[in-house]
Amino acid sequence: MAIIKSIDKRRVIPNWRDFKSTINNGELQCQQNKLYKIPNSDKLLQEKIDDFIKTPALGIAADLLSTAYILDIYENLVIEKAIDLIQENQNISSTSLIDLSKKVHSKDEPIKDQIHESDSLLTTSKHDYIENIRKQIALYKNRLRLLPINPVGWVELSRLYSLLGQPKQSENAIKIALALDPNNRFIIRSAARLLIHNDKADEAYYYIRRAEILKYDPWLLSTEIATSCILERRPKFIKESIGLIESKNLSDFSLTELTSALGTLEFYDGSNKKAKAFFKKSMISPNDNSLAQLEWISNEDKSFQINPNQYNIRNPQEAFALNCFENSKWKQVLQYSESWLKDIPYSTRPVLLGSFVAETFLNDYDKAIELCKRGLIANPNDVITKNNLICSYAQVGCLDEAIQLLEKLKPGIALLPDEQKIVLQATSGLVLFRMGEIENGRELYLTAYQNAKKANYNYLKNMAILHLAKEEINAKTDNIENIFNLVQKETTESPDNDVQELFKIVEDSYKKNRKSD
Amino acid sequence: MERLNAAHSLSGLVLNEKWKVLKEIESYPGATGGFFSVCYEVQNLETGLIAFLKALNFEAFFQMFPGKNIVEILYEQTQAYKYERDILLLCKTKRLSKVATILDEGEAYLSSFTIPNVPFLIFELAEMDVRNKLSFAKDLDNAWKLQSLHDIAAGLRQLHSVKISHQDLKPSNVLLYHDSTISKIGDLGRSLCESIHAPHDNGSFPGDFRYAPPELLYRYYIEDANIRKYATDCYLFGSLIVFYFIGLNMTSLLAKNINKDFKWTKWHGAYKEVQSYVLEAFELAINEFKSQIENETLQEELGRMVEYLCFPIPEKRGHPRTILLRGSSFNLERFITRLDYLSKKAKYKLI
């Protein structure tokens, strides 16, 4: 039985992307977003213009161009002439100079990537993907050998290690970055994401709390609120956070995660009215995280309405995937899960969602296997990803692989949380069914069902019985009627749309089976 | 109608009984920032030596600061002149061979003008500033560039040895002499000296923001005056190395490699908050600089020099071995030795 959920409550934990993508997302901008003009800029530029008019030599053209770029003043015909001179003399110009002349010409051309991750995640093979990350690690290690004081480089290295599922190396690197610059938003938010991912929320909280700028930085305040909630503590800076929001000194975008975090806090505290007010503010200028947060909340409580398609933001994959899931648009869910995984490759959530949908609703077992395998690179010990992989293996008849994986999981099962134990019981039932051991398989499925029922895990209970029914029908056993009756009894009241949709599939198979009999 | 100042009327006069003023010229190498001065070509009547005269331009001061109190302007002008003259005389006395010092100085008196006195300084005639000489193709003129940089580093060290920090080292202040075989540092007008009080010594950066190190562009104030002054000189020299080889100074190279959100014209926060991003851009800038030097030895050596000299954290600027020793972290000795070694190797084509 493949399942989707790895978290109960979504919190506004920062998404950790590479430095360049984080900049492009706008999360690192200075709060006050206005231009600063260097004193006497126009006169300083005019001097260089006069120099060039007097002596139009390459060196003077270069000097003029540099000046224009430093001062951020480009509108001048003489500058154009200097650019022409540089471009006409490319044989005696440096590449940097030619580049700069093009840049000044087109003003805001983005910085050329020096290092970038693979553009395509699932279109490259697993081997190539890993090799590419290893190459980047080597590159960063080399860069850091030459300039070990560069904290951003350490964060990038940490992230790359996390993509390969090497938490120790990843944490070491991020701690160096934190030691070099304990007050940097990018570093603290990256560290928080990593440490929470590695179940070290208390350590994450320590680094957030230590930052001198915490009280003034909405992006850190939102992280503090989210981390406190994970630790089941009351956030310490709610008053300051509300003060920042009310000060009206910050842009709506700067406040989007903070208002979203406060909204989430109110929502889980049961104050829907306050939550709605905060979420409304967070949606004035949302980012991927705040949009996904409201989408998540709207799935938990239908009185929170949102249409993520109406927002034009970067990386909306998570919100879109969740929204499509709620609307049973399975193909789109898979598509968005893939791009979500590409964006956040260390996360298990897109892997679980994508593989669940691929296996359960699209019968695309190969895709589910591929997704799980990709997910296991960053999270090699994730039980639920392994569970989903076992299910897909069993579905395509790769029973040896499924059994092997299951055997590896066995020794640790006793230590797992109850929910995961139930899931693995059901999955073991599936494998046994596929091995032809129908009685044993049924017993395990029913044990999972009973355990879930006892512990009040309605979703798991429904899924266990639905999957059992699927297997009974598939194996054309004598027990189909009994199990289908149980399915009807248990699942018709379910609020989960995936349970309802799976019921339809099972019902359809049941009817077909009856006809053929 | 009488003109306000006499600075434009010196042609034909004989000054200090030995300098004949030949003609007014628009500007001259080392006389950039010419708002403050009027330039002339002059000839020594005894030796026939052609030299360059810089006369104070009062009118420019009125243009530069419209609405400013006249008493203040005159005070500032005379102080500025006095400072430059004193500092140049100090350099002359100390025989700083790599600094463009004065040959003579004095004051002309033109009685028919409202302000008849024209203070002047006479300099050795430079052929040009270095911008006219440079081209930036890979590995072109390496031997010459290294020699010239060696001269400038030596000049800077000479200045530092008499407790002067230049503060305005830039390509237009690198003057070439004797068929461009000798390079000297010109224009000490914005320098700071420990023994002579400069009128512009108010704790802020007196130099040219077009070349300023990043911490100044981000409005970061260094409390320690020594670090503030000498770290800036270090940066300006490193930036000059970059300019010699790729035509961009380090500041524009940094600007090119930093995201526009973090550029000094957009960043309103503290320098400390943006420092990590500047460091990242600095690393990219160093790599970009190195990638354009074909010769592997030079690539490594110059890359390292620029990294030490232009490091974005001013307190950590300078040669790491020098930083570990007692004395100034900004001592240029190690760079001079290395540039000397490299220029000789390049000259004999050994690299």
Interface residues (C-beta under 8 A of the other chain):
Chain A: F19 K20 I23 G26 L28 Q29 C30 Q31 Q32 N33 K34 L35 Y36 K37 I38 P39 N40 K43 L44 E47 K48 D51 K54 T55 A57 L58 G59 I60 A62 D63 L65 S66 T67 Y69 I70 L71 D72 I86 N89 N91 I92 S93 S94 T95 S96 L97 D99 L100 K103 D108 I111 Q114 R143 L146 L147 I149 N150 P151 V152 G153 L180 D181 N183 N184 R185 F186 I187 I213
Chain B: E26 S27 T32 G33 F35 M64 V130 R131 N132 K133 L134 S135 F136 A137 K138 L140 P171 S172 D208 F209 R210 L217 F243 F245 I246 G247 L248 N249 T251 S252 L253 A255 K256 N257 I258 N259 K260 D261 F262 K263 W264 T265 K266 W267 H268 G269 K272 E273 V274 Q275 S276 Y277 L279 E280 F282 E283 L284 I286 N287 E288 F289 S291 Q292 E307 I313 K316
